[in-house]
Amino acid sequence: MPNQHYSPSRLQRALAGVALLLAVAIAGATWFIVNQPRDGTGTGIALVGGPFSLSDHNGQRVTDKTFLGRNLLVVFGFTYCPDVCPTELQVVTAALESLGSRADDIQPLFITIDPQRDTPEIMKQYVANFHPRFVGLTGNLEEIAAVAKAYRVYYAKVDSKSGPNDYLMDHTSIMYLMDKQGKFLKHFSYTTDAAALADGIAGALAP
Ligand code: NI
């Protein structure tokens, strides 16, 4: 094409890039909507949770069976998270403290979705900032993928250009309360404050 003022191929590449981004965004949003756990009588409830096999923050192997007989309060995240995760763990800590002895049977778990950086040692240092009963769990990529799938947790690495070890993770930030047999009881949004979380837990565990 003579005398062209722009490169059609470059424009086409740009449009294709936009289309791809849109497709990824729509796929992500759809995945999120389809996989969100539901309150009440929604059919999604029974599907949240299940068997897992991971390493705790002392390097000991644990499974879902390790915690049978306790109510799990499960939070997924990563220790490099700048804001949402630490806020959520502080809220869990404050809620458990305010529940006092009523929270004795609750085992808070922080499961990393960034196992490449979150080693047991890193997890141990991190959870020490929060409730003393917190247990940090990590594993290999397959183990983390399996437990995230069981809890319908979405996560994805957000690439950064500044270095291979310098990245953020997108992830579902929902808190899951499980019964003593490991079955899903209730979930809480990351925007829940400590008082509402404590009330919600107390209500869900009331006989
Ligand atoms: Ni986070």
Boltz pocket constraint, residues with backbone or C-beta under 6 A from the ligand:
constraints:
  - pocket:
      binder: B
      contacts: [[A, 76], [A, 77], [A, 78], [A, 81], [A, 82], [A, 83], [A, 84], [A, 85], [A, 86], [A, 169], [A, 171], [A, 173]]
      max_distance: 6.0
